[in-house]
Amino acid sequence: MSKQLSPEQREAFLNTLKERFEKNITRHENFEWAKIQDKLEANEDKLWSLHEMERTDGEPDVVDYDAAADEFIFFDCSAESPTGRRSVCYDPEALESRKKNKPENNAVGMAADMGIELLTEEQYRKLQTLGKFDMKTSSWVQTPAEIRNRGGALFCDFRYGQVFLYHNGADSYYAARGFRGSLNV
């Protein structure tokens, strides 16, 4: 698979990102689109990764800025866990360990292939300050090694006006559980 967008794809996708940026200005009130677009145009590989987030229904949008690194931070901002990334177990080891009814993929592996990172619990909680997400679905989040080494993995959702952090076997998968990603540009 080519990790470059055609000029037509690039232009159309930049327009999609700009429209989403303008429509959801409360997520990034002090940012200027022109600066973000300059960063995107200078980072073809990251633009491809954002396009992968979009292709799998993540609706990526700018949510923060890291001044020390001079990078804009994008999260998946789809209302529910991205539909193109659901029904996946946590990581390649969990996928390999399943002997029956294996899912087609895993969250950590898909994220790596896309060039993004799974959200951390902290990032997931930040996302929830920008709107209400995962009110019907849930999303895998980065899991500490001490939990993963025991066969578990973490996921979050938003219910009853609260973010909930849960655990499950890393090899589990559900139609309503996917993952959200982040990307620094």
Secondary structure per residue as TSV (DSSP state, phi and psi in degrees):
chain	resnum	aa	ss	phi	psi
A	1	M	-	360.0	130.6
A	2	S	-	-71.5	137.1
A	3	K	-	-102.3	34.1
A	4	Q	S	-131.9	144.9
A	5	L	-	-91.8	147.1
A	6	S	-	-68.9	160.5
A	7	P	H	-55.2	-37.0
A	8	E	H	-67.8	-44.8
A	9	Q	H	-61.4	-43.1
A	10	R	H	-59.9	-49.3
A	11	E	H	-63.2	-46.0
A	12	A	H	-63.1	-41.9
A	13	F	H	-69.0	-41.5
A	14	L	H	-59.4	-37.6
A	15	N	H	-65.3	-40.9
A	16	T	H	-60.5	-46.8
A	17	L	H	-63.0	-41.1
A	18	K	H	-63.9	-44.7
A	19	E	H	-61.0	-43.0
A	20	R	H	-64.9	-41.9
A	21	F	H	-57.3	-48.1
A	22	E	H	-69.9	-35.6
A	23	K	H	-70.3	-29.5
A	24	N	T	-118.5	46.8
A	25	I	G	-60.1	-24.8
A	26	T	G	-65.2	-18.1
A	27	R	G	-75.7	-17.7
A	28	H	S	-157.8	54.7
A	29	E	T	-57.8	-31.8
A	30	N	T	-99.0	14.1
A	31	F	-	-103.8	151.8
A	32	E	-	-110.6	129.1
A	33	W	H	-57.7	-40.1
A	34	A	H	-56.9	-40.1
A	35	K	H	-67.7	-39.0
A	36	I	H	-66.6	-44.3
A	37	Q	H	-62.4	-39.7
A	38	D	H	-58.4	-44.1
A	39	K	H	-62.6	-43.8
A	40	L	H	-63.8	-43.4
A	41	E	H	-67.3	-25.1
A	42	A	H	-87.2	-6.6
A	43	N	-	-130.5	75.5
A	44	E	H	-56.6	-38.7
A	45	D	H	-66.0	-37.7
A	46	K	H	-73.5	-34.3
A	47	L	H	-63.1	-39.9
A	48	W	H	-61.2	-43.8
A	49	S	H	-61.8	-43.2
A	50	L	H	-61.7	-38.6
A	51	H	H	-63.0	-37.7
A	52	E	H	-64.0	-38.6
A	53	M	H	-60.2	-42.8
A	54	E	H	-67.6	-44.6
A	55	R	H	-59.4	-30.9
A	56	T	T	-97.8	19.7
A	57	D	T	71.8	30.1
A	58	G	-	-83.6	-19.3
A	59	E	-	50.6	60.7
A	60	P	E	-63.1	144.8
A	61	D	E	-150.0	156.3
A	62	V	E	-72.8	130.5
A	63	V	E	-125.4	-12.7
A	64	D	E	-164.3	173.5
A	65	Y	E	-139.2	130.8
A	66	D	E	-99.6	101.2
A	67	A	T	-65.0	-37.9
A	68	A	T	-62.3	-39.5
A	69	A	T	-93.9	-8.2
A	70	D	T	54.8	52.1
A	71	E	E	-132.1	139.6
A	72	F	E	-86.8	144.2
A	73	I	E	-111.2	124.9
A	74	F	E	-107.3	140.7
A	75	F	E	-124.1	156.7
A	76	D	E	-67.7	125.8
A	77	C	-	-119.1	20.9
A	78	S	-	-63.9	147.3
A	79	A	S	-57.1	-41.0
A	80	E	S	-117.5	165.7
A	81	S	S	-51.3	134.3
A	82	P	-	-51.8	127.5
A	83	T	G	-62.7	-30.7
A	84	G	G	-78.8	4.6
A	85	R	G	-134.5	28.0
A	86	R	-	-99.8	172.5
A	87	S	S	59.2	42.5
A	88	V	-	-123.3	144.7
A	89	C	B	-79.5	-175.6
A	90	Y	S	-74.4	-53.5
A	91	D	S	-145.8	174.2
A	92	P	H	-57.6	-37.8
A	93	E	H	-63.7	-40.3
A	94	A	H	-65.6	-40.9
A	95	L	H	-62.6	-44.4
A	96	E	H	-64.6	-33.9
A	97	S	H	-73.8	-19.9
A	98	R	-	-73.4	127.8
A	99	K	-	-96.9	-30.5
A	100	K	S	-124.3	152.0
A	101	N	S	50.4	49.7
A	102	K	-	-67.8	140.4
A	103	P	-	-71.7	169.1
A	104	E	S	-75.3	-23.4
A	105	N	-	-156.7	-176.9
A	106	N	B	-136.4	152.7
A	107	A	H	-64.6	-48.9
A	108	V	H	-63.1	-43.8
A	109	G	H	-65.6	-42.9
A	110	M	H	-62.4	-44.6
A	111	A	H	-59.6	-45.0
A	112	A	H	-61.0	-43.3
A	113	D	H	-62.1	-32.0
A	114	M	H	-83.7	-13.4
A	115	G	T	81.0	26.1
A	116	I	-	-125.1	174.9
A	117	E	E	-117.1	146.4
A	118	L	E	-64.0	146.9
A	119	L	-	-62.6	147.6
A	120	T	-	-83.7	168.9
A	121	E	H	-58.7	-43.4
A	122	E	H	-60.5	-44.1
A	123	Q	H	-65.2	-38.7
A	124	Y	H	-61.2	-43.4
A	125	R	H	-64.8	-37.3
A	126	K	H	-63.4	-44.6
A	127	L	H	-53.7	-42.3
A	128	Q	H	-68.2	-15.3
A	129	T	T	-78.8	-11.5
A	130	L	S	-99.2	-3.0
A	131	G	S	164.6	-167.2
A	132	K	-	-114.0	117.5
A	133	F	-	-126.7	150.9
A	134	D	-	57.5	47.5
A	135	M	S	-81.0	-15.0
A	136	K	S	-125.3	-13.4
A	137	T	-	-122.5	-178.6
A	138	S	E	-139.3	164.0
A	139	S	E	-136.2	130.6
A	140	W	E	-59.3	144.7
A	141	V	E	-127.3	163.7
A	142	Q	-	-55.3	135.3
A	143	T	-	-113.7	130.1
A	144	P	-	-60.6	147.5
A	145	A	H	-56.5	-37.1
A	146	E	H	-64.9	-26.8
A	147	I	H	-82.9	-47.1
A	148	R	H	-62.1	-37.3
A	149	N	T	-64.3	-17.7
A	150	R	T	-99.2	8.6
A	151	G	T	95.7	-0.7
A	152	G	E	-100.1	170.4
A	153	A	E	-152.8	158.6
A	154	L	E	-107.9	148.3
A	155	F	E	-145.7	160.7
A	156	C	E	-130.5	159.2
A	157	D	E	-153.4	180.0
A	158	F	E	-125.7	112.7
A	159	R	E	-138.7	148.7
A	160	Y	T	54.4	33.4
A	161	G	T	73.5	17.1
A	162	Q	E	-134.0	150.8
A	163	V	E	-86.7	129.9
A	164	F	E	-113.5	135.6
A	165	L	E	-108.8	127.9
A	166	Y	E	-128.0	173.4
A	167	H	E	-126.3	157.1
A	168	N	E	-157.4	166.2
A	169	G	E	-62.6	137.0
A	170	A	T	-61.3	-23.3
A	171	D	T	-86.4	-1.7
A	172	S	-	-76.4	156.1
A	173	Y	-	-154.8	148.1
A	174	Y	-	-141.0	151.0
A	175	A	T	-61.1	-26.7
A	176	A	T	-100.3	10.0
A	177	R	E	-119.3	127.9
A	178	G	E	-133.4	-140.8
A	179	F	E	-152.2	152.7
A	180	R	-	-111.7	148.3
A	181	G	E	-121.4	168.1
A	182	S	E	-130.5	154.8
A	183	L	E	-150.2	131.0
A	184	N	E	-98.3	131.0
A	185	V	-	-124.8	360.0
